[in-house]
Structure formats: structure tokens, C-alpha cells
Amino acid sequence: MAVALLAAFALLECTLCVIPGPAVLYVVSTALRRGTPTGLAGAAGIVAGNSVYFLLSACGVAALLSASYELFSILKWCGVAYLAYLGLRALLARDAGLELEAGSPAANSRAFSGALVTQLSNPKAIVFFVAILPQFVDAHKSVWLQLLVLALLSAAIEFTVLSGYTFAAARLRRAGVAARAGLLIERAGGALLLAIAAFLAREPLAVSAP
């Protein structure tokens, strides 16, 4: 695989990751509410979602999923409903439970699954893998090997960028803000999750980058 092509992909990936979107907002919200370990679990969930799409792309299933409006609509709205549920649960919380849940296996698992759903239900994500990713793959060479290289590069970049957002958000949390206004942060995080759900709900199944 040409170095220039890898460099172009890395530049594109970095640009798309840095721009705030559903993935960034979810990770920031999680880190603010639950701290660094749980925020990193959310980042891992986003990377896992991308890995699923890389696998589907390698199998040719991503194009089929994109072509099936009904199938992808079901996937999208299930994700929207799940995020809305998480948002309402946090928004209506009476106890922030910051110390109890921060970094716990249950909180980390919930953050991972929520991030995975966020990425899998994002229409822009699947369109990226159907419309843009093939431009970085040489059909005359091993497609599986090329996608593996791109997947590893994408995972490294995505996790690094999201980790940066996580540490920045967690630093604000450690500044004493969470201790003074835990319930307020919990509800603000819930409102942010609802905003992500609304954002995904409004996204058309049209060709664009994630």
C-alpha cells in the first residue's frame, strides 16, 4: 500500500475525528459525568463500532446495508431510541452517583455499549465506509490486508483523539466542578445525550463524511 495513500487517509481520519460530532460529544459527556476510565471505555466503544464497519466493508455487507433503506433505518432508530433512553435516565436522575459509578465495571460497560450504539447508528459513519473508504483501497491488491492496515491506523488515530477529549473533560471534572454540582452535571450529560439522539434522528441517509 502506497505511503502517500496511507498519509492521505491518516490526514482525513485526523480531521474527521477532531471535528466535534456524535462520537466526540458522547465521550466528552461520559468523561464529565464518570471520569477518565469510563470516558476511555466510551472511546473504545466508538473504535469498536468503526471496527464492525471495517469488517462489514471487507465482507461487502456495508454496501448492502447502505442500499437497504429499511434495514439501516431500523438500525438508526434503535440507536436513537437507546440514546434517548440513556439521556432521559440521566436527565431525570435524583442522585448523580458520581462516586459510586465512576470507573466501575457497570459504568464502563454502559459507556462502551452506548458509544458502540452511537457509532453504529450514525448514518454518516456507514456512508463513509461505503463511499469514501473504497477510494483508499486498490482493488488489484489484497483488499482484506489493506482494510486491516486502514482499520488499525483508524483505530489508533480515533482512540488517541478521543482520549485527548476524555482527559480534557476529566480534568474539568477533577477541578472540583463535579463535587460541587454533581447532579447538575448528570442532568447536563443527559441533555447532551438527548441532543446526540436528536442529531442522529435528523441525519438523512445521504452521502457525506462522518
N, C-alpha and C positions, 0 to 999 in steps of 0.2 A: 504494500500500500504506500503510495507516494507521501513523502513527508509534508509536502505543500498542502496536500488534501487533508491530512490529519491536523495541520496547523489551522487551516480554514475552519474545520469542524470544531476544533477547540475554541477558537475565537467566537464562533457563532454560539456555542454552548455557554461560554462565559457570559456573553452579552445577554442571552435569554435568561440565564439563572439570576443575574444581578438585578434585572428589572423586576420590581415587585409584582407578583401575581398571586394566584391562589396558594401555590406551594410556599412562597415566602411568607405570606400572611398567616398561613396555618402554623408554620414553625415559630414565627415570632409570637403569636398568640399563646402557643403552648409553652414556650420558654418563659414568657412573662408570668404565666399562671402557675407553672410547675417547676421551673428551674432548668438548669443545663442538661442533666441526664435525660429528662423527659423530652426536652426540645430536640436533643440529638436522636432520640427514638423516633420523633416525628420526621426528622431529616432522613433517617434510614427508611422510613415508610415511603417517602417520596421517591427515593432511589429504587426501592423495590418495585414501585409502580412503573417506573421507567424500564426496569429490567424485564417486567412482564411484557411491555410493549416491544422491546427489542426481540424477545423470544417469539412473540406473535409475528413480528415482521419477518424474522428468519423463516418462519413456517408459512408465510404468505397469508396468515389469518387476519393480519391487521387491515389489509386492503379489503378483505371480505367484510370485516366488521364495519369499516368505514362506509362501504357500499350499502350496507343494510341499515337504512334509516330507523326502522322499527327496533332492531336489536340494540343499536347504540343508544337510541332514545331511552330504552328500558334501563340500560346501564347508567346513563347520565342521571335520570330522575331518581334512581335508587340511591345514588351518591348524594344528590341534592337533599333527599329526604333524611338520610343519615346525618349529614352535617347540620341540617336544621334541627334535628333532634338533639344533637350534642350542644348546639347553640342555645336552644331553649332550656335545656337542663342546667347549663351554667348560668344563663341569664336569670333564671328563677331560683337559683340556689340561695338558701338562707345561711349557709355556713361555707366559707371559702375552702376550708380544709387544707390550706396550703402546706402546713407542716406534716399533716397526716399522709397526704398523697404525693408530695414532691419526691420524685425519684423512685417511688415504689413500683414493684413489678406490675401492679394493676394499672397505674397511671401510665407507665411506659408502654404497656400493651395497648391501652386505649389510644395513646398518641400515635403509635405505629399504625394501627388499623385505620384511624381517622385520616392520617396522611396518605395511606395507600388508597383509600376510597376517594380522597380528594384528587389524586393524580389520575386514577383510572376513570373518573367521571368527568374529567376536563376535556371538552371537545377539541381544544387547541392542541392537546398533547397527542391524541391519536392522529390528527391531521399532520402534525409534524413528522410522525413516523411513516405516514403514507406518502406525503407529498414532498417533504424536504430530505429526509434521511436517504432515500434511494439515490439522490444526487451525489452522495459521498461513497457510493458503492460501485465497484467495477464488476459488471455482470460477467466478464470474461475470466474472473478470478474467483477463488473460493468465497462465496457470499457469507457462509457461516463464520469463517475465520475473520473476515472484515467486520462483520457485525459484532463479533466478540471483542475485537480491538476497540471499536467505537463504543460499545457498551461499557467496557472497563474505563475508557477515557471519560465518558459521560458521567459515570458513577463517581469517579474521583473528583471531577470538577464540581458536580452538583452537590456532593456531600461537603466539600470544602467551603463552597459559597454559603450553603445553608447553615453550616456550623458557625461561620462568621456571624451571620444574623442571630443565631442562637446565643452565642457568647455575648453579643452586644445587648440583646434583650435580657439575658440573665443578669448581666451587670447592673442594669437598671433595677431589676428585681432585688438584687442584693444591696442596693443603695438605701434600703430601708423603706422603699415605697410599698413593697408587698406587706411588710409588717404593719404599716400604718393604715393601709387601705386594701387589705386582702380581699374582702367581699366586693369592693368596687372593681378591682382588677379582674376578679372572677366573672363579674357581670359584663365588664368591658370585653373580656375574651369571648364570652358568649355572643355578644353583639357582633363581634368580628367574625365568628363562625357563621352566624346568620347572614352576614354581608357576603361571605365567600359562597354560601349556598345560593344567594340571590344572584351573584355574579355568574356562577355556573349555569343557573337556570336561564339567564338571558343570553348565554352564548349560543349562537347559531351553529349548526353543523356545516360550517363553510371552511374553505381552505384558508388557513393562516397559520402563523407560528405560535408555539406555546408561550 
